[in-house]
Amino acid sequence: MAISSIEEFHSDERIRRRSRMDIIAGILESATNGAKKTRIMYKAALNFRQLQRYLPLLLKRGLMKIENTNKGTVYKTTEKGRDFLRKYEELRRL
C-alpha cells in the first residue's frame, strides 16, 4: 500500500484511534436489543476496564438502563440512547 501523504495515512480507518463518541456509539449499538456486559465488550471491541468506565456514564445520562431478568443483569439502550445513535450516524455521514 503506497501512502502519498501523512494525512492519507492518518485517515486510514484501520489505524485511526476511536474517539469517545465512537466508543459510546459502539456500546449503545451493541445493547440496542439488550445485552450482558461480556457481549457488549466483544461487540464494541472494548476491554473490561473501558466498559467499567463507560457504563456508569451512560446509565447516569439516561442513554442506557439496567434490566434484571431471570438470565441475569442485562443492559439496554434507551430511547434517548437510540436518539443519540441516530444523530451520531447523521454526523458521520457529513
PDB file of N, CA, C and O in Angstrom:
ATOM      1  N   MET A   1       0.846  -1.174   0.000  1.00  0.00           N
ATOM      2  CA  MET A   1       0.000   0.000   0.000  1.00  0.00           C
ATOM      3  C   MET A   1       0.892   1.238   0.000  1.00  0.00           C
ATOM      4  O   MET A   1       1.636   1.469   0.953  1.00  0.00           O
ATOM      5  N   ALA A   2       0.820   2.014  -1.041  1.00  0.00           N
ATOM      6  CA  ALA A   2       1.593   3.247  -1.136  1.00  0.00           C
ATOM      7  C   ALA A   2       0.828   4.381  -0.470  1.00  0.00           C
ATOM      8  O   ALA A   2      -0.372   4.553  -0.687  1.00  0.00           O
ATOM      9  N   ILE A   3       1.533   5.140   0.333  1.00  0.00           N
ATOM     10  CA  ILE A   3       0.908   6.256   1.045  1.00  0.00           C
ATOM     11  C   ILE A   3       1.506   7.544   0.505  1.00  0.00           C
ATOM     12  O   ILE A   3       2.713   7.763   0.603  1.00  0.00           O
ATOM     13  N   SER A   4       0.656   8.401  -0.069  1.00  0.00           N
ATOM     14  CA  SER A   4       1.150   9.619  -0.702  1.00  0.00           C
ATOM     15  C   SER A   4       1.325  10.773   0.274  1.00  0.00           C
ATOM     16  O   SER A   4       2.092  11.696  -0.002  1.00  0.00           O
ATOM     17  N   SER A   5       0.639  10.743   1.398  1.00  0.00           N
ATOM     18  CA  SER A   5       0.771  11.836   2.357  1.00  0.00           C
ATOM     19  C   SER A   5       0.488  11.337   3.761  1.00  0.00           C
ATOM     20  O   SER A   5      -0.138  10.296   3.956  1.00  0.00           O
ATOM     21  N   ILE A   6       0.957  12.092   4.725  1.00  0.00           N
ATOM     22  CA  ILE A   6       0.727  11.744   6.129  1.00  0.00           C
ATOM     23  C   ILE A   6      -0.755  11.829   6.473  1.00  0.00           C
ATOM     24  O   ILE A   6      -1.246  11.053   7.291  1.00  0.00           O
ATOM     25  N   GLU A   7      -1.478  12.778   5.846  1.00  0.00           N
ATOM     26  CA  GLU A   7      -2.916  12.903   6.099  1.00  0.00           C
ATOM     27  C   GLU A   7      -3.652  11.648   5.640  1.00  0.00           C
ATOM     28  O   GLU A   7      -4.548  11.161   6.329  1.00  0.00           O
ATOM     29  N   GLU A   8      -3.272  11.129   4.483  1.00  0.00           N
ATOM     30  CA  GLU A   8      -3.894   9.909   3.982  1.00  0.00           C
ATOM     31  C   GLU A   8      -3.609   8.752   4.932  1.00  0.00           C
ATOM     32  O   GLU A   8      -4.479   7.921   5.190  1.00  0.00           O
ATOM     33  N   PHE A   9      -2.385   8.704   5.450  1.00  0.00           N
ATOM     34  CA  PHE A   9      -2.007   7.656   6.392  1.00  0.00           C
ATOM     35  C   PHE A   9      -2.868   7.712   7.652  1.00  0.00           C
ATOM     36  O   PHE A   9      -3.361   6.683   8.114  1.00  0.00           O
ATOM     37  N   HIS A  10      -3.048   8.906   8.205  1.00  0.00           N
ATOM     38  CA  HIS A  10      -3.816   9.039   9.440  1.00  0.00           C
ATOM     39  C   HIS A  10      -5.317   8.905   9.237  1.00  0.00           C
ATOM     40  O   HIS A  10      -6.042   8.627  10.192  1.00  0.00           O
ATOM     41  N   SER A  11      -5.793   9.095   8.030  1.00  0.00           N
ATOM     42  CA  SER A  11      -7.227   8.978   7.796  1.00  0.00           C
ATOM     43  C   SER A  11      -7.644   7.527   7.551  1.00  0.00           C
ATOM     44  O   SER A  11      -8.838   7.237   7.477  1.00  0.00           O
ATOM     45  N   ASP A  12      -6.695   6.630   7.425  1.00  0.00           N
ATOM     46  CA  ASP A  12      -6.997   5.217   7.204  1.00  0.00           C
ATOM     47  C   ASP A  12      -7.786   4.679   8.389  1.00  0.00           C
ATOM     48  O   ASP A  12      -7.315   4.731   9.525  1.00  0.00           O
ATOM     49  N   GLU A  13      -9.001   4.154   8.126  1.00  0.00           N
ATOM     50  CA  GLU A  13      -9.906   3.682   9.189  1.00  0.00           C
ATOM     51  C   GLU A  13      -9.281   2.580  10.041  1.00  0.00           C
ATOM     52  O   GLU A  13      -9.607   2.460  11.223  1.00  0.00           O
ATOM     53  N   ARG A  14      -8.403   1.786   9.471  1.00  0.00           N
ATOM     54  CA  ARG A  14      -7.846   0.651  10.213  1.00  0.00           C
ATOM     55  C   ARG A  14      -6.902   1.072  11.327  1.00  0.00           C
ATOM     56  O   ARG A  14      -6.719   0.332  12.293  1.00  0.00           O
ATOM     57  N   ILE A  15      -6.306   2.237  11.208  1.00  0.00           N
ATOM     58  CA  ILE A  15      -5.343   2.642  12.224  1.00  0.00           C
ATOM     59  C   ILE A  15      -5.830   3.813  13.073  1.00  0.00           C
ATOM     60  O   ILE A  15      -5.167   4.195  14.038  1.00  0.00           O
ATOM     61  N   ARG A  16      -6.965   4.377  12.726  1.00  0.00           N
ATOM     62  CA  ARG A  16      -7.478   5.532  13.453  1.00  0.00           C
ATOM     63  C   ARG A  16      -7.916   5.119  14.854  1.00  0.00           C
ATOM     64  O   ARG A  16      -8.607   4.114  15.021  1.00  0.00           O
ATOM     65  N   ARG A  17      -7.517   5.886  15.850  1.00  0.00           N
ATOM     66  CA  ARG A  17      -7.992   5.656  17.211  1.00  0.00           C
ATOM     67  C   ARG A  17      -9.439   6.084  17.296  1.00  0.00           C
ATOM     68  O   ARG A  17      -9.838   7.088  16.706  1.00  0.00           O
ATOM     69  N   ARG A  18     -10.220   5.322  18.030  1.00  0.00           N
ATOM     70  CA  ARG A  18     -11.633   5.679  18.177  1.00  0.00           C
ATOM     71  C   ARG A  18     -11.784   6.823  19.161  1.00  0.00           C
ATOM     72  O   ARG A  18     -11.103   6.886  20.184  1.00  0.00           O
ATOM     73  N   SER A  19     -12.687   7.718  18.828  1.00  0.00           N
ATOM     74  CA  SER A  19     -12.984   8.819  19.735  1.00  0.00           C
ATOM     75  C   SER A  19     -13.908   8.310  20.842  1.00  0.00           C
ATOM     76  O   SER A  19     -14.422   7.193  20.784  1.00  0.00           O
ATOM     77  N   ARG A  20     -14.097   9.138  21.820  1.00  0.00           N
ATOM     78  CA  ARG A  20     -15.015   8.810  22.907  1.00  0.00           C
ATOM     79  C   ARG A  20     -16.433   8.588  22.367  1.00  0.00           C
ATOM     80  O   ARG A  20     -17.143   7.692  22.824  1.00  0.00           O
ATOM     81  N   MET A  21     -16.835   9.404  21.398  1.00  0.00           N
ATOM     82  CA  MET A  21     -18.164   9.262  20.796  1.00  0.00           C
ATOM     83  C   MET A  21     -18.281   7.949  20.030  1.00  0.00           C
ATOM     84  O   MET A  21     -19.331   7.308  20.053  1.00  0.00           O
ATOM     85  N   ASP A  22     -17.198   7.543  19.345  1.00  0.00           N
ATOM     86  CA  ASP A  22     -17.207   6.268  18.633  1.00  0.00           C
ATOM     87  C   ASP A  22     -17.412   5.109  19.608  1.00  0.00           C
ATOM     88  O   ASP A  22     -18.166   4.178  19.325  1.00  0.00           O
ATOM     89  N   ILE A  23     -16.746   5.171  20.742  1.00  0.00           N
ATOM     90  CA  ILE A  23     -16.855   4.114  21.749  1.00  0.00           C
ATOM     91  C   ILE A  23     -18.266   4.080  22.328  1.00  0.00           C
ATOM     92  O   ILE A  23     -18.858   3.010  22.466  1.00  0.00           O
ATOM     93  N   ILE A  24     -18.800   5.241  22.663  1.00  0.00           N
ATOM     94  CA  ILE A  24     -20.165   5.322  23.203  1.00  0.00           C
ATOM     95  C   ILE A  24     -21.161   4.762  22.201  1.00  0.00           C
ATOM     96  O   ILE A  24     -22.054   3.998  22.568  1.00  0.00           O
ATOM     97  N   ALA A  25     -21.011   5.140  20.935  1.00  0.00           N
ATOM     98  CA  ALA A  25     -21.919   4.642  19.899  1.00  0.00           C
ATOM     99  C   ALA A  25     -21.807   3.118  19.786  1.00  0.00           C
ATOM    100  O   ALA A  25     -22.818   2.436  19.615  1.00  0.00           O
ATOM    101  N   GLY A  26     -20.610   2.590  19.879  1.00  0.00           N
ATOM    102  CA  GLY A  26     -20.417   1.141  19.813  1.00  0.00           C
ATOM    103  C   GLY A  26     -21.110   0.418  20.951  1.00  0.00           C
ATOM    104  O   GLY A  26     -21.718  -0.633  20.745  1.00  0.00           O
ATOM    105  N   ILE A  27     -21.023   0.971  22.140  1.00  0.00           N
ATOM    106  CA  ILE A  27     -21.680   0.375  23.311  1.00  0.00           C
ATOM    107  C   ILE A  27     -23.194   0.419  23.141  1.00  0.00           C
ATOM    108  O   ILE A  27     -23.878  -0.582  23.353  1.00  0.00           O
ATOM    109  N   LEU A  28     -23.712   1.580  22.759  1.00  0.00           N
ATOM    110  CA  LEU A  28     -25.163   1.727  22.595  1.00  0.00           C
ATOM    111  C   LEU A  28     -25.693   0.817  21.491  1.00  0.00           C
ATOM    112  O   LEU A  28     -26.767   0.231  21.626  1.00  0.00           O
ATOM    113  N   GLU A  29     -24.947   0.702  20.411  1.00  0.00           N
ATOM    114  CA  GLU A  29     -25.355  -0.168  19.307  1.00  0.00           C
ATOM    115  C   GLU A  29     -25.393  -1.630  19.754  1.00  0.00           C
ATOM    116  O   GLU A  29     -26.316  -2.366  19.404  1.00  0.00           O
ATOM    117  N   SER A  30     -24.390  -2.046  20.525  1.00  0.00           N
ATOM    118  CA  SER A  30     -24.356  -3.450  20.955  1.00  0.00           C
ATOM    119  C   SER A  30     -25.433  -3.787  21.967  1.00  0.00           C
ATOM    120  O   SER A  30     -25.772  -4.958  22.133  1.00  0.00           O
ATOM    121  N   ALA A  31     -25.977  -2.794  22.645  1.00  0.00           N
ATOM    122  CA  ALA A  31     -27.003  -3.050  23.657  1.00  0.00           C
ATOM    123  C   ALA A  31     -28.400  -2.656  23.188  1.00  0.00           C
ATOM    124  O   ALA A  31     -29.318  -2.574  24.005  1.00  0.00           O
ATOM    125  N   THR A  32     -28.577  -2.414  21.912  1.00  0.00           N
ATOM    126  CA  THR A  32     -29.873  -1.971  21.392  1.00  0.00           C
ATOM    127  C   THR A  32     -31.004  -2.930  21.771  1.00  0.00           C
ATOM    128  O   THR A  32     -32.083  -2.493  22.171  1.00  0.00           O
ATOM    129  N   ASN A  33     -30.760  -4.206  21.646  1.00  0.00           N
ATOM    130  CA  ASN A  33     -31.785  -5.208  21.977  1.00  0.00           C
ATOM    131  C   ASN A  33     -31.561  -5.839  23.350  1.00  0.00           C
ATOM    132  O   ASN A  33     -32.201  -6.833  23.692  1.00  0.00           O
ATOM    133  N   GLY A  34     -30.663  -5.266  24.124  1.00  0.00           N
ATOM    134  CA  GLY A  34     -30.333  -5.798  25.439  1.00  0.00           C
ATOM    135  C   GLY A  34     -29.147  -6.747  25.347  1.00  0.00           C
ATOM    136  O   GLY A  34     -29.102  -7.604  24.465  1.00  0.00           O
ATOM    137  N   ALA A  35     -28.198  -6.600  26.243  1.00  0.00           N
ATOM    138  CA  ALA A  35     -27.014  -7.453  26.233  1.00  0.00           C
ATOM    139  C   ALA A  35     -26.355  -7.437  27.607  1.00  0.00           C
ATOM    140  O   ALA A  35     -26.461  -6.472  28.363  1.00  0.00           O
ATOM    141  N   LYS A  36     -25.674  -8.533  27.900  1.00  0.00           N
ATOM    142  CA  LYS A  36     -24.869  -8.598  29.122  1.00  0.00           C
ATOM    143  C   LYS A  36     -23.527  -7.927  28.860  1.00  0.00           C
ATOM    144  O   LYS A  36     -23.169  -7.652  27.715  1.00  0.00           O
ATOM    145  N   LYS A  37     -22.787  -7.667  29.943  1.00  0.00           N
ATOM    146  CA  LYS A  37     -21.507  -6.965  29.831  1.00  0.00           C
ATOM    147  C   LYS A  37     -20.553  -7.637  28.848  1.00  0.00           C
ATOM    148  O   LYS A  37     -19.918  -6.959  28.040  1.00  0.00           O
ATOM    149  N   THR A  38     -20.447  -8.949  28.910  1.00  0.00           N
ATOM    150  CA  THR A  38     -19.500  -9.660  28.047  1.00  0.00           C
ATOM    151  C   THR A  38     -19.828  -9.459  26.577  1.00  0.00           C
ATOM    152  O   THR A  38     -18.932  -9.223  25.766  1.00  0.00           O
ATOM    153  N   ARG A  39     -21.086  -9.550  26.235  1.00  0.00           N
ATOM    154  CA  ARG A  39     -21.497  -9.363  24.836  1.00  0.00           C
ATOM    155  C   ARG A  39     -21.206  -7.937  24.370  1.00  0.00           C
ATOM    156  O   ARG A  39     -20.740  -7.731  23.249  1.00  0.00           O
ATOM    157  N   ILE A  40     -21.481  -6.957  25.228  1.00  0.00           N
ATOM    158  CA  ILE A  40     -21.194  -5.563  24.890  1.00  0.00           C
ATOM    159  C   ILE A  40     -19.697  -5.385  24.655  1.00  0.00           C
ATOM    160  O   ILE A  40     -19.286  -4.740  23.691  1.00  0.00           O
ATOM    161  N   MET A  41     -18.886  -5.958  25.541  1.00  0.00           N
ATOM    162  CA  MET A  41     -17.431  -5.861  25.414  1.00  0.00           C
ATOM    163  C   MET A  41     -16.958  -6.361  24.059  1.00  0.00           C
ATOM    164  O   MET A  41     -16.189  -5.686  23.374  1.00  0.00           O
ATOM    165  N   TYR A  42     -17.417  -7.539  23.677  1.00  0.00           N
ATOM    166  CA  TYR A  42     -16.967  -8.124  22.416  1.00  0.00           C
ATOM    167  C   TYR A  42     -17.508  -7.392  21.200  1.00  0.00           C
ATOM    168  O   TYR A  42     -16.767  -7.149  20.247  1.00  0.00           O
ATOM    169  N   LYS A  43     -18.777  -7.039  21.216  1.00  0.00           N
ATOM    170  CA  LYS A  43     -19.360  -6.358  20.063  1.00  0.00           C
ATOM    171  C   LYS A  43     -18.802  -4.950  19.889  1.00  0.00           C
ATOM    172  O   LYS A  43     -18.648  -4.483  18.761  1.00  0.00           O
ATOM    173  N   ALA A  44     -18.498  -4.272  20.990  1.00  0.00           N
ATOM    174  CA  ALA A  44     -17.975  -2.907  20.917  1.00  0.00           C
ATOM    175  C   ALA A  44     -16.444  -2.873  20.911  1.00  0.00           C
ATOM    176  O   ALA A  44     -15.845  -1.799  20.872  1.00  0.00           O
ATOM    177  N   ALA A  45     -15.821  -4.041  20.949  1.00  0.00           N
ATOM    178  CA  ALA A  45     -14.351  -4.163  20.932  1.00  0.00           C
ATOM    179  C   ALA A  45     -13.700  -3.361  22.056  1.00  0.00           C
ATOM    180  O   ALA A  45     -12.837  -2.515  21.820  1.00  0.00           O
ATOM    181  N   LEU A  46     -14.133  -3.647  23.283  1.00  0.00           N
ATOM    182  CA  LEU A  46     -13.600  -2.971  24.465  1.00  0.00           C
ATOM    183  C   LEU A  46     -13.004  -3.985  25.418  1.00  0.00           C
ATOM    184  O   LEU A  46     -13.323  -5.172  25.359  1.00  0.00           O
ATOM    185  N   ASN A  47     -12.141  -3.513  26.294  1.00  0.00           N
ATOM    186  CA  ASN A  47     -11.707  -4.379  27.387  1.00  0.00           C
ATOM    187  C   ASN A  47     -12.588  -4.085  28.606  1.00  0.00           C
ATOM    188  O   ASN A  47     -13.369  -3.134  28.606  1.00  0.00           O
ATOM    189  N   PHE A  48     -12.449  -4.908  29.631  1.00  0.00           N
ATOM    190  CA  PHE A  48     -13.324  -4.788  30.791  1.00  0.00           C
ATOM    191  C   PHE A  48     -13.176  -3.432  31.473  1.00  0.00           C
ATOM    192  O   PHE A  48     -14.165  -2.840  31.906  1.00  0.00           O
ATOM    193  N   ARG A  49     -11.956  -2.945  31.569  1.00  0.00           N
ATOM    194  CA  ARG A  49     -11.714  -1.653  32.219  1.00  0.00           C
ATOM    195  C   ARG A  49     -12.414  -0.512  31.482  1.00  0.00           C
ATOM    196  O   ARG A  49     -13.005   0.365  32.112  1.00  0.00           O
ATOM    197  N   GLN A  50     -12.351  -0.521  30.159  1.00  0.00           N
ATOM    198  CA  GLN A  50     -13.030   0.509  29.374  1.00  0.00           C
ATOM    199  C   GLN A  50     -14.539   0.445  29.598  1.00  0.00           C
ATOM    200  O   GLN A  50     -15.195   1.468  29.794  1.00  0.00           O
ATOM    201  N   LEU A  51     -15.070  -0.764  29.565  1.00  0.00           N
ATOM    202  CA  LEU A  51     -16.506  -0.932  29.762  1.00  0.00           C
ATOM    203  C   LEU A  51     -16.925  -0.421  31.137  1.00  0.00           C
ATOM    204  O   LEU A  51     -17.952   0.246  31.264  1.00  0.00           O
ATOM    205  N   GLN A  52     -16.146  -0.728  32.156  1.00  0.00           N
ATOM    206  CA  GLN A  52     -16.445  -0.287  33.513  1.00  0.00           C
ATOM    207  C   GLN A  52     -16.397   1.240  33.635  1.00  0.00           C
ATOM    208  O   GLN A  52     -17.046   1.813  34.511  1.00  0.00           O
ATOM    209  N   ARG A  53     -15.644   1.887  32.776  1.00  0.00           N
ATOM    210  CA  ARG A  53     -15.559   3.344  32.793  1.00  0.00           C
ATOM    211  C   ARG A  53     -16.772   3.977  32.105  1.00  0.00           C
ATOM    212  O   ARG A  53     -17.269   5.011  32.550  1.00  0.00           O
ATOM    213  N   TYR A  54     -17.248   3.358  31.021  1.00  0.00           N
ATOM    214  CA  TYR A  54     -18.318   3.961  30.230  1.00  0.00           C
ATOM    215  C   TYR A  54     -19.728   3.626  30.709  1.00  0.00           C
ATOM    216  O   TYR A  54     -20.614   4.476  30.621  1.00  0.00           O
ATOM    217  N   LEU A  55     -19.962   2.428  31.205  1.00  0.00           N
ATOM    218  CA  LEU A  55     -21.318   2.045  31.606  1.00  0.00           C
ATOM    219  C   LEU A  55     -21.942   2.996  32.628  1.00  0.00           C
ATOM    220  O   LEU A  55     -23.076   3.431  32.421  1.00  0.00           O
ATOM    221  N   PRO A  56     -21.256   3.337  33.716  1.00  0.00           N
ATOM    222  CA  PRO A  56     -21.871   4.265  34.682  1.00  0.00           C
ATOM    223  C   PRO A  56     -22.235   5.612  34.050  1.00  0.00           C
ATOM    224  O   PRO A  56     -23.266   6.194  34.387  1.00  0.00           O
ATOM    225  N   LEU A  57     -21.408   6.104  33.151  1.00  0.00           N
ATOM    226  CA  LEU A  57     -21.676   7.367  32.470  1.00  0.00           C
ATOM    227  C   LEU A  57     -22.953   7.270  31.637  1.00  0.00           C
ATOM    228  O   LEU A  57     -23.801   8.162  31.686  1.00  0.00           O
ATOM    229  N   LEU A  58     -23.086   6.189  30.874  1.00  0.00           N
ATOM    230  CA  LEU A  58     -24.254   6.022  30.008  1.00  0.00           C
ATOM    231  C   LEU A  58     -25.525   5.806  30.815  1.00  0.00           C
ATOM    232  O   LEU A  58     -26.596   6.270  30.426  1.00  0.00           O
ATOM    233  N   LEU A  59     -25.412   5.107  31.932  1.00  0.00           N
ATOM    234  CA  LEU A  59     -26.571   4.902  32.809  1.00  0.00           C
ATOM    235  C   LEU A  59     -26.989   6.227  33.446  1.00  0.00           C
ATOM    236  O   LEU A  59     -28.174   6.558  33.488  1.00  0.00           O
ATOM    237  N   LYS A  60     -26.012   6.975  33.936  1.00  0.00           N
ATOM    238  CA  LYS A  60     -26.289   8.253  34.594  1.00  0.00           C
ATOM    239  C   LYS A  60     -26.944   9.252  33.632  1.00  0.00           C
ATOM    240  O   LYS A  60     -27.820  10.020  34.029  1.00  0.00           O
ATOM    241  N   ARG A  61     -26.515   9.235  32.375  1.00  0.00           N
ATOM    242  CA  ARG A  61     -27.047  10.164  31.374  1.00  0.00           C
ATOM    243  C   ARG A  61     -28.372   9.694  30.769  1.00  0.00           C
ATOM    244  O   ARG A  61     -28.975  10.402  29.963  1.00  0.00           O
ATOM    245  N   GLY A  62     -28.820   8.506  31.157  1.00  0.00           N
ATOM    246  CA  GLY A  62     -30.099   8.008  30.657  1.00  0.00           C
ATOM    247  C   GLY A  62     -30.043   7.427  29.256  1.00  0.00           C
ATOM    248  O   GLY A  62     -31.078   7.250  28.614  1.00  0.00           O
ATOM    249  N   LEU A  63     -28.836   7.127  28.775  1.00  0.00           N
ATOM    250  CA  LEU A  63     -28.686   6.549  27.443  1.00  0.00           C
ATOM    251  C   LEU A  63     -28.845   5.028  27.470  1.00  0.00           C
ATOM    252  O   LEU A  63     -29.104   4.397  26.445  1.00  0.00           O
ATOM    253  N   MET A  64     -28.686   4.460  28.658  1.00  0.00           N
ATOM    254  CA  MET A  64     -28.862   3.016  28.859  1.00  0.00           C
ATOM    255  C   MET A  64     -29.618   2.793  30.159  1.00  0.00           C
ATOM    256  O   MET A  64     -29.686   3.666  31.025  1.00  0.00           O
ATOM    257  N   LYS A  65     -30.187   1.589  30.268  1.00  0.00           N
ATOM    258  CA  LYS A  65     -30.846   1.204  31.512  1.00  0.00           C
ATOM    259  C   LYS A  65     -30.474  -0.246  31.828  1.00  0.00           C
ATOM    260  O   LYS A  65     -30.010  -0.993  30.966  1.00  0.00           O
ATOM    261  N   ILE A  66     -30.691  -0.614  33.079  1.00  0.00           N
ATOM    262  CA  ILE A  66     -30.427  -1.978  33.524  1.00  0.00           C
ATOM    263  C   ILE A  66     -31.754  -2.696  33.694  1.00  0.00           C
ATOM    264  O   ILE A  66     -32.697  -2.162  34.278  1.00  0.00           O
ATOM    265  N   GLU A  67     -31.813  -3.913  33.178  1.00  0.00           N
ATOM    266  CA  GLU A  67     -32.976  -4.768  33.380  1.00  0.00           C
ATOM    267  C   GLU A  67     -32.499  -6.056  34.036  1.00  0.00           C
ATOM    268  O   GLU A  67     -31.591  -6.717  33.532  1.00  0.00           O
ATOM    269  N   ASN A  68     -33.105  -6.408  35.148  1.00  0.00           N
ATOM    270  CA  ASN A  68     -32.784  -7.671  35.804  1.00  0.00           C
ATOM    271  C   ASN A  68     -33.748  -8.731  35.301  1.00  0.00           C
ATOM    272  O   ASN A  68     -34.962  -8.616  35.472  1.00  0.00           O
ATOM    273  N   THR A  69     -33.196  -9.761  34.679  1.00  0.00           N
ATOM    274  CA  THR A  69     -34.008 -10.837  34.121  1.00  0.00           C
ATOM    275  C   THR A  69     -33.662 -12.138  34.824  1.00  0.00           C
ATOM    276  O   THR A  69     -32.762 -12.179  35.663  1.00  0.00           O
ATOM    277  N   ASN A  70     -34.377 -13.198  34.481  1.00  0.00           N
ATOM    278  CA  ASN A  70     -34.056 -14.494  35.072  1.00  0.00           C
ATOM    279  C   ASN A  70     -32.703 -15.016  34.577  1.00  0.00           C
ATOM    280  O   ASN A  70     -32.153 -15.955  35.152  1.00  0.00           O
ATOM    281  N   LYS A  71     -32.165 -14.407  33.508  1.00  0.00           N
ATOM    282  CA  LYS A  71     -30.849 -14.788  32.994  1.00  0.00           C
ATOM    283  C   LYS A  71     -29.745 -13.879  33.516  1.00  0.00           C
ATOM    284  O   LYS A  71     -28.584 -14.038  33.137  1.00  0.00           O
ATOM    285  N   GLY A  72     -30.086 -12.932  34.377  1.00  0.00           N
ATOM    286  CA  GLY A  72     -29.090 -12.033  34.952  1.00  0.00           C
ATOM    287  C   GLY A  72     -29.322 -10.588  34.562  1.00  0.00           C
ATOM    288  O   GLY A  72     -30.387 -10.225  34.064  1.00  0.00           O
ATOM    289  N   THR A  73     -28.320  -9.778  34.795  1.00  0.00           N
ATOM    290  CA  THR A  73     -28.393  -8.345  34.516  1.00  0.00           C
ATOM    291  C   THR A  73     -28.151  -8.081  33.035  1.00  0.00           C
ATOM    292  O   THR A  73     -27.157  -8.522  32.460  1.00  0.00           O
ATOM    293  N   VAL A  74     -29.088  -7.349  32.435  1.00  0.00           N
ATOM    294  CA  VAL A  74     -28.994  -7.011  31.019  1.00  0.00           C
ATOM    295  C   VAL A  74     -29.002  -5.491  30.895  1.00  0.00           C
ATOM    296  O   VAL A  74     -29.783  -4.802  31.551  1.00  0.00           O
ATOM    297  N   TYR A  75     -28.116  -4.985  30.039  1.00  0.00           N
ATOM    298  CA  TYR A  75     -28.042  -3.550  29.761  1.00  0.00           C
ATOM    299  C   TYR A  75     -28.747  -3.297  28.448  1.00  0.00           C
ATOM    300  O   TYR A  75     -28.563  -4.033  27.478  1.00  0.00           O
ATOM    301  N   LYS A  76     -29.559  -2.246  28.421  1.00  0.00           N
ATOM    302  CA  LYS A  76     -30.348  -1.966  27.232  1.00  0.00           C
ATOM    303  C   LYS A  76     -30.290  -0.481  26.887  1.00  0.00           C
ATOM    304  O   LYS A  76     -30.354   0.373  27.771  1.00  0.00           O
ATOM    305  N   THR A  77     -30.168  -0.186  25.608  1.00  0.00           N
ATOM    306  CA  THR A  77     -30.161   1.189  25.128  1.00  0.00           C
ATOM    307  C   THR A  77     -31.569   1.767  25.246  1.00  0.00           C
ATOM    308  O   THR A  77     -32.541   1.145  24.817  1.00  0.00           O
ATOM    309  N   THR A  78     -31.671   2.944  25.822  1.00  0.00           N
ATOM    310  CA  THR A  78     -32.972   3.614  25.993  1.00  0.00           C
ATOM    311  C   THR A  78     -33.348   4.365  24.717  1.00  0.00           C
ATOM    312  O   THR A  78     -32.564   4.423  23.771  1.00  0.00           O
ATOM    313  N   GLU A  79     -34.531   4.929  24.698  1.00  0.00           N
ATOM    314  CA  GLU A  79     -34.958   5.752  23.557  1.00  0.00           C
ATOM    315  C   GLU A  79     -34.004   6.934  23.386  1.00  0.00           C
ATOM    316  O   GLU A  79     -33.659   7.296  22.261  1.00  0.00           O
ATOM    317  N   LYS A  80     -33.583   7.530  24.487  1.00  0.00           N
ATOM    318  CA  LYS A  80     -32.618   8.640  24.432  1.00  0.00           C
ATOM    319  C   LYS A  80     -31.303   8.160  23.807  1.00  0.00           C
ATOM    320  O   LYS A  80     -30.675   8.892  23.042  1.00  0.00           O
ATOM    321  N   GLY A  81     -30.894   6.945  24.128  1.00  0.00           N
ATOM    322  CA  GLY A  81     -29.684   6.369  23.551  1.00  0.00           C
ATOM    323  C   GLY A  81     -29.842   6.103  22.060  1.00  0.00           C
ATOM    324  O   GLY A  81     -28.911   6.333  21.288  1.00  0.00           O
ATOM    325  N   ARG A  82     -31.014   5.620  21.647  1.00  0.00           N
ATOM    326  CA  ARG A  82     -31.269   5.398  20.220  1.00  0.00           C
ATOM    327  C   ARG A  82     -31.293   6.729  19.461  1.00  0.00           C
ATOM    328  O   ARG A  82     -30.858   6.801  18.311  1.00  0.00           O
ATOM    329  N   ASP A  83     -31.797   7.769  20.103  1.00  0.00           N
ATOM    330  CA  ASP A  83     -31.778   9.096  19.505  1.00  0.00           C
ATOM    331  C   ASP A  83     -30.335   9.567  19.315  1.00  0.00           C
ATOM    332  O   ASP A  83     -29.995  10.136  18.278  1.00  0.00           O
ATOM    333  N   PHE A  84     -29.492   9.328  20.316  1.00  0.00           N
ATOM    334  CA  PHE A  84     -28.060   9.645  20.209  1.00  0.00           C
ATOM    335  C   PHE A  84     -27.457   8.929  19.002  1.00  0.00           C
ATOM    336  O   PHE A  84     -26.722   9.536  18.223  1.00  0.00           O
ATOM    337  N   LEU A  85     -27.765   7.638  18.845  1.00  0.00           N
ATOM    338  CA  LEU A  85     -27.218   6.865  17.725  1.00  0.00           C
ATOM    339  C   LEU A  85     -27.658   7.426  16.374  1.00  0.00           C
ATOM    340  O   LEU A  85     -26.857   7.494  15.443  1.00  0.00           O
ATOM    341  N   ARG A  86     -28.914   7.826  16.263  1.00  0.00           N
ATOM    342  CA  ARG A  86     -29.401   8.416  15.003  1.00  0.00           C
ATOM    343  C   ARG A  86     -28.637   9.698  14.677  1.00  0.00           C
ATOM    344  O   ARG A  86     -28.223   9.900  13.535  1.00  0.00           O
ATOM    345  N   LYS A  87     -28.449  10.558  15.665  1.00  0.00           N
ATOM    346  CA  LYS A  87     -27.746  11.815  15.460  1.00  0.00           C
ATOM    347  C   LYS A  87     -26.260  11.567  15.168  1.00  0.00           C
ATOM    348  O   LYS A  87     -25.661  12.254  14.341  1.00  0.00           O
ATOM    349  N   TYR A  88     -25.688  10.603  15.840  1.00  0.00           N
ATOM    350  CA  TYR A  88     -24.287  10.234  15.620  1.00  0.00           C
ATOM    351  C   TYR A  88     -24.093   9.775  14.171  1.00  0.00           C
ATOM    352  O   TYR A  88     -23.129  10.176  13.519  1.00  0.00           O
ATOM    353  N   GLU A  89     -24.987   8.954  13.676  1.00  0.00           N
ATOM    354  CA  GLU A  89     -24.900   8.466  12.286  1.00  0.00           C
ATOM    355  C   GLU A  89     -25.061   9.614  11.293  1.00  0.00           C
ATOM    356  O   GLU A  89     -24.376   9.641  10.270  1.00  0.00           O
ATOM    357  N   GLU A  90     -25.954  10.563  11.576  1.00  0.00           N
ATOM    358  CA  GLU A  90     -26.102  11.733  10.708  1.00  0.00           C
ATOM    359  C   GLU A  90     -24.789  12.507  10.609  1.00  0.00           C
ATOM    360  O   GLU A  90     -24.379  12.911   9.521  1.00  0.00           O
ATOM    361  N   LEU A  91     -24.142  12.710  11.743  1.00  0.00           N
ATOM    362  CA  LEU A  91     -22.853  13.431  11.760  1.00  0.00           C
ATOM    363  C   LEU A  91     -21.779  12.666  11.007  1.00  0.00           C
ATOM    364  O   LEU A  91     -20.977  13.271  10.296  1.00  0.00           O
ATOM    365  N   ARG A  92     -21.748  11.366  11.148  1.00  0.00           N
ATOM    366  CA  ARG A  92     -20.744  10.555  10.433  1.00  0.00           C
ATOM    367  C   ARG A  92     -20.928  10.649   8.928  1.00  0.00           C
ATOM    368  O   ARG A  92     -19.952  10.649   8.178  1.00  0.00           O
ATOM    369  N   ARG A  93     -22.181  10.730   8.482  1.00  0.00           N
ATOM    370  CA  ARG A  93     -22.444  10.814   7.040  1.00  0.00           C
ATOM    371  C   ARG A  93     -21.971  12.148   6.457  1.00  0.00           C
ATOM    372  O   ARG A  93     -21.646  12.231   5.272  1.00  0.00           O
ATOM    373  N   LEU A  94     -21.934  13.192   7.296  1.00  0.00           N
ATOM    374  CA  LEU A  94     -21.458  14.504   6.811  1.00  0.00           C
ATOM    375  C   LEU A  94     -19.976  14.426   6.522  1.00  0.00           C
ATOM    376  O   LEU A  94     -19.375  15.416   6.106  1.00  0.00           O
TER     377      LEU A  94
END
